[in-house]
Amino acid sequence: MAFSLVMVVIAVLFLAGLILSFFAVKLKRDEYKVTGKYPKGHYMGQGIAIGIAIGIPIAIATGNIFGGYVVGLVAGTIIGARMENKHVNELRPLTQTEKDLRKKSVLIFGALLVVGIILVLTSVY
């Protein structure tokens, strides 16, 4: 019974995150059409995605999921920071709507992280 409830909570949080992500992408696209610039942090997000893609094969090859993830995250942060610096003239400040969406996204995905940690801890002990 408790497992089913946890799975429902995870599904609801994940669905809410997907919906917020859809609106964030749509908002970014609309603002880009108007200004011709991406919001600050755009290239950082791309760099982190690239870094995680680098970290997954490392994790599989070494058998260390945490280590591969950390390597990918560090590499992605470096890549993203370099890309942000390279394209600094193509960036604009975040609009208030974008700031609000980011706050909500952090809350939802943070909640998913907490639920995941709780699940791991309860399954280990």
Summary of the structure (lengths in Angstrom):
residues: 125
radius of gyration: 17.4
end to end distance: 18.6
largest distance: 53.8
contacts: 349
relative contact order: 0.15
helix: 87%
strand: 3%
